[in-house]
Amino acid sequence: MEKKHIIFDFNGVIVDDEKIHFLSSQLALKEIFNHDLSQELYFKFFIGRTNEKAFEDYFKMLDIDSSIAEIIKIKNKIYMQLVETENVAIPSTISFIRKYKNDFSYSVVSGASKNEIWFHLKKLGIENLFLNILSCEDITESKPSPQGFLKAINLSHIPANQTVIIEDSISGVRAAKAANTFCIALTTSHTKEELHQADIVVSELNISCFNFD
């Protein structure tokens, strides 16, 4: 019997580092524009999106004409400095990945940078457990576009009806459903009500989530 394919989002699913992303975005905007980013606007513009798309839309809202690449570079540098000594792994997800590595095929699809994803996976010692690791450098369309998920499905040679996607953002859930897959949402960043489009909504990943046909 062919293994089911599990595609993990990264931020909010494998690591809970949203506070660090918020702070690094805040500090970058403060450094360049002396602008204060509120938590409300961060959740509106940044959660579940690539840095490029988030800053692009945020700059449009503020009517700022500036280099997106430059602020992303500064933000990423601050992020890596802040996260260096932090343990941001989500224990239940990491435990699941390790325990069931022989029962499922794994991939990662995320809007995070390749450098960020590999830093955390290597730190956890699980980087070799994934068939495919797709970052913002591998994808041209942000979620809710299903492009990244469809690419991972194609690379895995495991069909969508044998694929389960683990997400934590509203745009990620929409992308998973647009890819015609079963979606499990974690309430890391949103409430159960906000994630209602997912097939299952749970606080943490466990094997009972996979008791379906």
N, C-alpha and C positions, 0 to 999 in steps of 0.2 A: 504493500500500500504506500502511495506517494505521501511524503511528509507535507503537512500544511506549512505554508509560508507566512511568517509573521514579519510585518514591516513596522518598525518602531519609529515614531517621531523621536526627536532627541531632547530638546529643551522642554521640561515639564513632564517627560515620560521616563527618560533614562537619568537625567540630572534635573534637579530643581534649583536652577540658577537665575530665575527671573529677577530676583531682587538685585543680583549683581549686574545683570544686563540693564536694569533700570538705572542703577547708580552710575554705571559707566556711560550710559547715554546722557544722563543728567550732567555729569562732569565734563563730557566732551562738548556739549552745547554751551555750558557755562564758560568753558575755556575759550571757545572761539567767538561766541556771540553774546556772552554775558546774559544768556537766556535761561530761565528756570523752567524745566520740564516737569509738569505735574504728573502724579501717578494716574490720574483720570485720563489725561491725554496719552500717556504711555500705553495704557491698556487699549485705548481706542485705535492708536496708529501702529503699535509695534508688536503686540502679542500675535504669534502665529504667522509672522511675515518676515521676509528677508530684510536685512539692514538696508539694502539698496531701495527697496520699495517703500519701506517705512519712512526713511528719511526723505525720499522723493516726495511723498504725499504730505509729510509734515512741513517740509520747506514750502510747498505750494500753499498750504494753509496759512503759513506765516508770511508769505510773499517774500521769501528769502531766495536770492539767486547766488548760490555758492556751490563749491565742489562737494558733491556727495561722497566721492571717493576719499577725499581728505578727511572728512569727519568720521567716516567708517574706519579709516586707518587709525585715527586717534582713539576712537571708541574701543576698537579691538585691542589696542595696546593697553588701555586702562583696564579693560576686562581681564586680560591675561595676568596683569599685575595683581588685581584684586582676588582672582580665583586661585592663584598659585598655592595658597596655603589652606584653602577652604575644602571641606568635604561636602560636596553638593550632590553626591549620588543618591538616587532614590532606592533605599534598601530592598523594598519588595520587588521592584523591577529587576535589579541586579541579581537577586536571589533566584528569581524565575529564569532569567537568561542562563545562569550557570546550571541550575538544576535540570532544565529541560533541553539543553543544547543538543542532545542526541535524538530528541523527539520531534523537533521542528527545524525548519530552515529559517534563518534570520537575515533581515536587511535593515538598514537605517536610511530614512529619507528625511532630510531636514533643510530648513532655510539657513541654518548656521554655517559658519565657514568650515572648510575642511580642517584647518589648523585647530580650531576649537574642538571639533568632534574627536579628532585623533588624540588630542591632548588628554581628554577625559577617558576615552576608551583604553588608551595605553596605561594611564594611571590606575585604572581598574583591572587591567590585565585581561580584557575581554575582546581586544581588537581583532583577534583571529577567529572569532565565533560567527562572523557575519559574511554572507555571500557577497553582498554589495553594500557600500557606504556612499550614499549620494548626498552631496552638500550643495550650497548655493552656487558653487562653481560648476556644478554638473547640470543645473536646471535653469531654464530661461524664463519660466513662468512660475510666479509665486502661488501658493495655496490661496484661494480655493480651487485653482486649476489642479487637475489630477495628474499633470505632466510627470512630476517626479515619481509618483506611485506607479503610473503606467510604465515608466522606464524601468523601475525596479522589478516589476512583474515580468516584463519582457526579458530582462537579463537573467532572471531566475529560472525561466522556462517552466514556471509553475503557474497555472491559470488563475485568473481573478477569483473564481469560485472556490479556490483552495487557499485563498489569501485572507489574512486577518490583519487589519491595520490598527495600531494602538496610537491614539491621539490625545491631546488635552486642550486643543484650541477649537473654536467654532469654525474657523476657516479650514482647519485640518480635517475636521469631521466632514465638512461639505466636500472637500477634495476626495476623501476616502469613499464617500457614497457616489461621487461622480465617476470614480474608478470601478464602480459596481462590486465593491468588496464589503465584507462584514467588518464593522467598526466597533471597537471597544474604546470608550472615552474615559480618561482619568480626570477626577475633579481637582487637579493640581492648580489650575488657573481660573476655572469657571465652575459655576454651580451645575447641579444635575439638570435643572430646568433649562439653562442656557445650552446644554449639550444634548438636548432632546432628540436631535437628528441621528445620534449614534444608536446602534443596535443594543448595546449594553453600556451603562454608565456606572462606574465603580470608583471607590476611593483609592484602591490599590490593585495591582495585577496579581491574579492567582489562577491556578489551573481550573478552578470551577467556572471561570469565564468562558472556557472552551467546551463546555458541555452542551453543544448544539450540533445539529446535522449540517 
